[in-house]
Amino acid sequence: MEREIENKTNKNMMLYMWLSDNFEYLNLGRFDYIILDTHPDFSIATRNAAIISHAIISPIIPSEHGYNAKFNLEERLKELREEAIDFQSRKSYVTAQLYFVANMIKHNTKSSHELLDSIKDEESVIGIVPSKELFNRTTLDKESLSTMKQDNSTFLRNREFFEEMDNVFANITKNL
């Protein structure tokens, strides 16, 4: 049993150990932020990312599964906090704050309004990202939103959206 716990802990700590060994060599301290994008499946890779993170930002979409995923993530992170501990100090390696961003919000759907109502008083929700065709265009045109924003005609047609996104990112940065 002890060996099983040790193996599980070692698998969850691989990225932590790698960063510890390579932090100075790669000069990672020069970055303000390092973003790791993982699947929401809580696999070994996702658990490793959670262990080395200061903050976790997860999207919530306006659907039954999207909102349930919020509770699922909160529970899994709680379990990981209890599992990934330094056996000498008894402190968890998981110190990340968990935040949520409401994503793909439409102004004219019941599901979006219900989601917004259910999260309106939650401090862990640090942004609301509207559903917008420009997100699809970024993939199709292989062009980032920031590049699109520099195009004057695109900016003028979508000024309110770009300003809203600037506010969302400012709020996320403020909370991190």
C-alpha positions in Angstrom: 0.0 0.0 0.0 2.8 2.4 0.9 4.5 1.7 -2.4 1.3 2.4 -4.3 0.9 5.8 -2.6 4.6 6.6 -3.3 4.2 5.7 -7.1 1.0 7.8 -7.3 2.7 10.8 -5.6 5.8 10.5 -7.9 3.6 10.5 -11.0 1.8 13.6 -9.8 5.1 15.3 -9.0 7.1 14.8 -12.3 6.6 18.3 -13.6 7.3 19.8 -10.2 10.6 17.9 -10.0 11.5 18.8 -13.6 10.9 22.5 -12.9 12.8 22.4 -9.7 15.8 20.9 -11.6 15.6 23.2 -14.6 14.1 26.5 -13.3 17.4 28.4 -13.2 18.9 26.7 -16.3 16.0 27.8 -18.4 15.8 31.2 -16.7 12.1 30.8 -16.2 12.1 33.6 -13.6 12.2 36.1 -16.5 8.5 35.4 -17.3 5.6 37.1 -15.6 3.3 34.3 -16.6 3.7 30.8 -18.0 0.4 29.4 -19.3 -0.2 25.7 -19.4 -3.3 24.6 -21.4 -4.5 21.1 -20.4 -7.5 18.9 -21.0 -10.2 19.1 -18.4 -9.9 15.4 -17.7 -7.6 15.6 -14.6 -5.2 13.2 -16.1 -1.6 12.9 -14.8 -0.6 15.8 -17.0 -3.4 18.0 -15.6 -2.6 17.1 -12.0 1.0 17.9 -12.6 0.1 21.3 -14.1 -2.2 22.0 -11.0 0.6 21.1 -8.6 3.1 23.6 -10.1 0.5 26.4 -10.7 -0.2 29.5 -8.7 -3.6 29.9 -10.3 -5.9 27.7 -12.3 -8.4 29.3 -14.7 -11.2 27.1 -16.0 -13.9 28.0 -18.4 -17.6 27.5 -17.5 -19.9 27.3 -20.5 -23.7 27.7 -20.4 -24.8 24.1 -20.3 -25.7 21.5 -17.7 -22.3 19.8 -18.2 -20.4 23.1 -18.2 -21.6 24.2 -14.8 -21.4 20.7 -13.3 -17.7 20.6 -14.5 -17.1 23.5 -12.1 -18.1 21.5 -9.1 -16.3 18.4 -10.4 -13.0 20.5 -10.8 -13.4 22.0 -7.3 -13.8 18.5 -5.8 -10.9 16.9 -7.8 -8.6 19.8 -6.8 -9.6 19.4 -3.2 -8.7 15.7 -3.4 -5.4 16.5 -5.1 -4.6 19.0 -2.3 -5.0 16.2 0.2 -3.1 13.6 -1.9 -0.1 15.6 -3.0 1.6 16.5 0.2 5.1 16.9 1.5 5.3 14.0 4.0 7.7 15.8 6.2 5.9 19.1 6.6 2.4 17.6 5.9 1.7 20.6 3.6 0.1 20.3 0.2 2.1 20.9 -2.9 -1.1 22.3 -4.4 -1.3 26.0 -3.6 -3.1 27.2 -6.7 -6.1 29.4 -6.4 -9.0 28.2 -8.6 -10.8 30.8 -10.8 -13.4 30.5 -13.4 -14.3 32.4 -16.6 -17.8 32.2 -18.0 -17.2 31.4 -21.7 -19.3 31.5 -24.9 -22.0 33.7 -23.3 -24.8 34.8 -25.6 -26.9 37.8 -24.8 -30.1 36.2 -26.1 -30.2 32.7 -24.6 -31.9 31.3 -21.5 -28.9 29.0 -20.7 -26.5 32.0 -20.7 -28.8 34.1 -18.5 -29.2 31.1 -16.1 -25.4 30.6 -15.9 -24.8 34.3 -15.3 -27.5 34.4 -12.6 -26.0 31.3 -10.8 -22.4 32.7 -10.7 -23.1 36.4 -10.1 -22.0 36.4 -6.5 -19.1 34.0 -6.8 -15.7 35.7 -6.2 -13.9 32.8 -8.1 -15.5 34.0 -11.4 -13.1 36.5 -12.7 -14.4 37.1 -16.3 -17.2 36.7 -18.7 -16.3 36.1 -22.4 -19.0 36.6 -24.9 -19.7 34.2 -27.8 -18.4 36.0 -30.9 -17.8 35.0 -34.5 -14.4 36.6 -34.3 -13.2 33.6 -32.2 -14.0 31.4 -35.2 -12.3 33.8 -37.5 -9.1 33.5 -35.5 -8.9 29.8 -36.4 -10.1 30.1 -40.0 -7.8 33.1 -40.8 -4.9 31.9 -38.6 -4.8 35.3 -37.0 -4.9 36.3 -33.3 -7.5 38.6 -31.8 -4.7 41.1 -31.0 -3.7 41.1 -34.7 -7.4 41.6 -35.8 -7.7 44.4 -33.3 -4.9 46.3 -35.1 -6.9 46.3 -38.3 -8.8 49.6 -38.1 -11.9 48.5 -39.9 -12.2 45.3 -37.9 -11.6 47.3 -34.7 -14.2 49.9 -35.5 -16.8 47.2 -36.3 -16.1 45.3 -33.1 -14.9 48.1 -30.8 -17.3 47.2 -27.9 -16.2 43.6 -28.0 -12.4 44.5 -28.0 -13.0 46.8 -25.1 -14.9 44.1 -23.2 -12.1 41.6 -23.8 -9.5 44.2 -22.6 -11.5 44.5 -19.4 -11.8 40.7 -19.0 -8.0 40.3 -19.4 -7.3 43.2 -17.0 -9.6 41.6 -14.4 -7.9 38.2 -14.8 -4.4 39.8 -14.5 -5.6 41.8 -11.4 -6.7 38.5 -9.7 -3.6 36.6 -10.5 
